[in-house]
Amino acid sequence: MAGQQFQYDDSGNTFFYFLTSFVGLIVIPATYYLWPRDQNAEQLRLKSLRRVHGRCLWYRLRLMKSQQSIIPTLKKAALLFGWAVFLLLAYKVSKLDREYQEYNPYEVLNLDPGASVAEIRKQYRVLSLKFHPDKGGDEATFMRIAKAYAALTNEVSRQNWETYGNPDGPGATSFGIALPAWIVDQKNSMLVLLVYGLAFMVILPVVVGTWWYRSIRYSGDQILINTTQLFMHFMYKTPNMNMKRLAMVLTAAFEFDPRSNKEATIRPTDNIEVPQLIRELGNINVKKKEPPFCYPYSLKARVLVLAHLARMDVSEELEEDQRFVVRKSPALLQEMINVGCQLTMMANSRGGFHAPRLVTIENCMKLTQMIVQGLQESKSPLLQLPHFEEEHLRYCISKKYKVRSLQDLVSLKDSDRRSMLRFLGEEKYDEVMAVLGSFPSITMDTKLQVLDDEDSNNITAGSIVTVTVTLTRKRMAEVFEKEQESTPCPGEEAANTEEAQADSSKTKTKVWQNKNKGAKKTAKSKKKKLTKKKATPAPAKTKQANGNVAGNEVVPAASAVAAKEEEDEASDKGSESDEGEANKDSPSERDEDSDKQSDTEVDEMGGDDEEEWEALQQSIQRRERALLETKSKVTHPVYSLYFPEEKQEWWWLYIADRRDQTLVSMPYHVCTLKDTEEVELKFPAPSKTGNYQYSVILRSDSYLGLDQIKPLKLEVHEAKAMLDNHPQWDIPDTEEEDEEQEDSDGIEESEDDDEDND
């Protein structure tokens, strides 16, 4: 076995290969992930949102941040420097000579491959006279020439060269290490050891330990574990939580404590400014000594949240802290909803304690809406619109208009709306309409079924019920357009009435023509028509006596007469068909009709089964697609005047029993509703039979007054009894006898075969 040799790179050539690869592995992914995105695209997006969201706080902060931030410039400079180093190293590597070259004796002797032995000897003599040491030539060059001559003329050397690539035979395997030799030099041993110890014994453990310490403190939604435990404690302690108590629990989160979160701050000026805000706000349970509600960080956060809901002005330092608290609140409230759902599931499965009431979870959702819009619970949803103040609401809630919600404002005619909002100028009115037109209008369709069951429409006790909810999102502006299209002008109304009269006259003539055509009718139908003809002149007398009022009633009366005549004709046709059926004397025709009816019934049953099978397959494919697809959570930006961060429009969807104040299905956070979304809500049917009244509830996490509640009726039947012997396992006696005969015949045949073999 050949020997092995290890050697460091004395010249440093292979070290450049290693360094180039190392820098490339860092620079290329860093450029992909850290290179600042196209600022022009962001500017264009913000410009397109300016007409609607120009007055929002998050929009103004985003413009200021994009103008003042130098972080993108620093990122670009650092990445460009990395690319410059990478390209410099690549250029250096490209200029390095190859150390390993394949040994070719023909090249050493300056001969073409396949030269004859005579040519090789002649060339060797010429080169020997030129490079022999005795003739003043180079000894190393002459040794290479002699080695090449031996490789081509000596049989052993030639065989070694063809086999191992070297005339001397197999040599020692050499492994090069892409590090310079000075690293293992004894003079530099202490320095190298110090660098290794600092990198692998100090820096690496500190980085890994810091990452691990941070990861174990946070949940998957980046909420502190201590905060989740705090929410669980108070929701278990207070199942029925009102809005004031909920705000106290929210602001007691450890995210607002500087000892747990470095982003939270406690300033020396808080001792002066916070008590001043408390006096302006009024009663906020300052004297409550229950920890952690009495801690300074919790009290400060609670004051800032209440001041935000009241739309109060605060100082610049407190405004920065208020933005931090408000920005964190929606995620914390979502965590409270998750905790409430977990406690509800535990109570349903284990029992032994009371689950949080439905009002507690719904208050969490309402508080999220209030914080995003900066409104108190008792305020009007109209204050979400720009230029609306408290003193303007008296124009809306007057006896003439009675506008108390956004839907009432949308349903008004344009003239009435302009008249009601006359306190706004033309520009402000257009801005209000643009903002209102961007608000969402959700259409919710529900479908109730029991999947994976023979009869999907039959709900039995204890079965898993699936409610498929289809959400369709449109803008309020589309509702405006539909209303304008659906309200005709006075001229159009007159034209419509004329068309209606013309249609009625056409129906008269058609009925009259049908009367003339029906010559094969019975005498009874003729008598009926004669009596009806006598009754028709009555409306004409009323028209002469009452004038226009009676004249307006002529068209419906005529249409009623025409409708009756059509009914009579249909009954006559039916009687004729009955007579035709009765005249069928041959029993073969009756048998054919019965066979056709049975075939149609079988086809209908088969079609129902196919529809159920297709629905089941579609639901399975939908679940698989939901597991594989990752939809973007960027839906539509929320119009919020006082929220400091761009908020996407999301929803909660759940089923509840409002009479018992309990959750039937866990709230599903719909974060991908851009145009349409299909959501499946599953829950076990009640164990007792009867009729149940539930509600499918859709709540926004961003807007006030856009929630929807749709009734859901559930009729629970008794579960089918389990069959001990299913019909598919029942084998007729004749089949069993046939099988026994086949088995016996097989045995006899096998015995005969054995005898023949013997």
C-alpha positions, 0 to 999 in steps of 0.5 A: 500500500502506498504511503500517505503524506499531509502537507500545508500550503506553503505558497498559500495558493490553495488557501485562496480557493478555500477563502473564495468559497467561504466568502461566496457562501456568505455573500450570495445568500446574504444578498438574496435575503438582505438586499433592500427591496425595490424602494420605487415599488414601495413608493408607488404602493404608498402613492396608490394608497394616499387617496384613502389612507393619507390621513392614517397615522401608520401612513404618515409614519411610514413616509417619515421612516422611508425618508429618514432611514439610512439602514437600506444604504448601509445594507447596500454598502456592506453587501457591495463590499462583500461582493468586491472582496469575493470578486477580488479573490476570484480574480486572484484564484484565476491567476494561480498556476495549476500545480498538478499537471498530467505527466506526458513524456512526449511533451518533455521531449518535444515530440508528437504522440505516437513517434517511432523509437528512432525518432525518440532516440534521435531527439534524446541525443539532440537534447542530451547534447544541449542540456547535459551537465557536462556540456554546461546544461541544466541538471534538472532539465536533463533528469526530466529528459532522461526520465521521459526517454526511459518511459518511452523506451524501457518496457517496465518504465513505459508500463508504469507510466501507462498504469500509474501515470509515472515511470517510477511506479505508484508514489505516496498519496499527497493530501493538501490542506488549504491553510497556510503553513504559518498556522502550524508554525511553532512560533505562532502556536499561542496566537492560533490557540488563542483565536481557536479558544475565543471562537469555539469556547467563548463566542459560539457558546454565547451565541447559542446560549443567547438564542436558546434562552430567547427561544424558550421564553417565547411561544410560537407566536412570539409571545412570552410564556410568562404572559400566556401563563398570566392570561390563563390564570386570570381567565380561569379565575374570572370566566366572565370578564367585562371590558374594564377587567379585560383591559387590566389583564391585557396591560399586565402582560410581561411585554410591557415590563422593562425587566422582561422586554428591553423594548419597554421603557420606564422614564423618570418623567412618568411620575409626573405625566402618568398621574396627570393622565389618570386625573384626566381619564377618571376612574381606572382602578388606581387603588387596586392592590392586586398584583400585577395590576398595581405595578408601575409598568402595568399602570402606565400601559393601562393609562396609555391604552385608555388614553388611546381609546379616548383619543387624548393627546399625550407628550412626545415621550409618552406618545412613543411609549403609547405606540409601542403598547398599542402596536403589541396589543392585537397580538396579545389579545389574539393570545388571550383568545387562544388561551380562552379556546384552550380552557374551553376545550379542557372544560369540555373534555375533562370537566371540573371547572368553568370554561370562559364565557362567550362574552369574555372571548367576544370582549377580546375581539371587540377590544381589538377592534377598539384599539385598532380604531382608537375608539371606546366601546360606547362610541359610534362606528361613524367616528372611524371615518375621517372628518367625523367628530362628536358634534357632527353625529347629531346630524346623522341620528336626527329623526329625518335620517336615523343613521347610526351605523356604516350600513345605514350610511351606505343605504341612504340615497346619494341626495339624502347623504349629501344633504345630511353631510352638508357640514362637510365641504365637497372635498371632505365629502369625496374623501369620506365617500372614498374611505367608506367605499374601501371598507369591506362588505362580506357575504357569508354563505353556510352549508351544513353537512356530515362528511364521511357518512352515508347520509350527509344531510342527516345529523345524528347524535354525537356525529361530527358536523361540518359547516362550510362557510364561504366568505366573499369580500367586496368593497362598499363602493360596489354596493354604491354602484349596485344601488345606483343601478337598481334605482331607476330614473322617473323616465325609466319608471314610465317606460317600465310601466309601458313595457309591463302593459304591453307584456300584459296585452301580449299575454292576453292575445296569446291566451285568446289564440290558445282558446281558438286553437283548443278545439278538442276541449270538453263542454265543462271547460267551455262553460267555465270560459263563458262565465269568465268572459261575463265577469271581465267587464266589471273592472271597466265600470270601476274605471269609469266611476273611480277614474285613474285609481281604478284605471291603475288596477286594470292591468293586474286584473287582466293579468289575473284573468289571463293567469286563470285561463292559463290554469284552466288550459293546463287543467284541460291538458291534464285531463286530456293526458289522464284520458289518454293514459286511461285509454291504454288498454294493453298491459305491456304499455303500463309495464313499460311506463313502470319500468321507466319510472323505476329506472328514473328513480334508480338514476336519481339515487345514483346521481345523489350518491355521485354528488355526495361522493364528489363533495367528499372528494372535493372536501378532501382535496381542499384539506390537502391543498390547505395543508400544502399551500401557504397563502399570503396574509397580506389582504387589504390595508385597514383604514385606521386613523390612530393605529401606528402600524399598517394592519391587514384586514383579518376576521374571526369566524366561529359558531356559538350558542348565544342562549347558553353563552358557550362556544360550539366551534373554536374561533378560526382566524381568517387571515387570507380573505382577499376575494373569497375564502372557504372555511370548514368549522367542525363540532360534535353534534349534541348527544340528545336529539332535538332542535338546536338554534346556533349562530355563525358569527363573523367578527372583524379584528379591525373595524367596528360595526361590520360584524355579522351573525347568521342563524344556524338551525340544527335538527339532531336525530337518533343515531342508527343502531349498529348491526351485528350481522351486516347484509354484505356478510350474509351468504345465501345457502345455495352459494354455500352449497356450491362452494362446498361442492367445489371444495369436495370436487377439488379434494376428489380431483386431488386424490385422483391425481395422487393415485395416478401419480402413485 
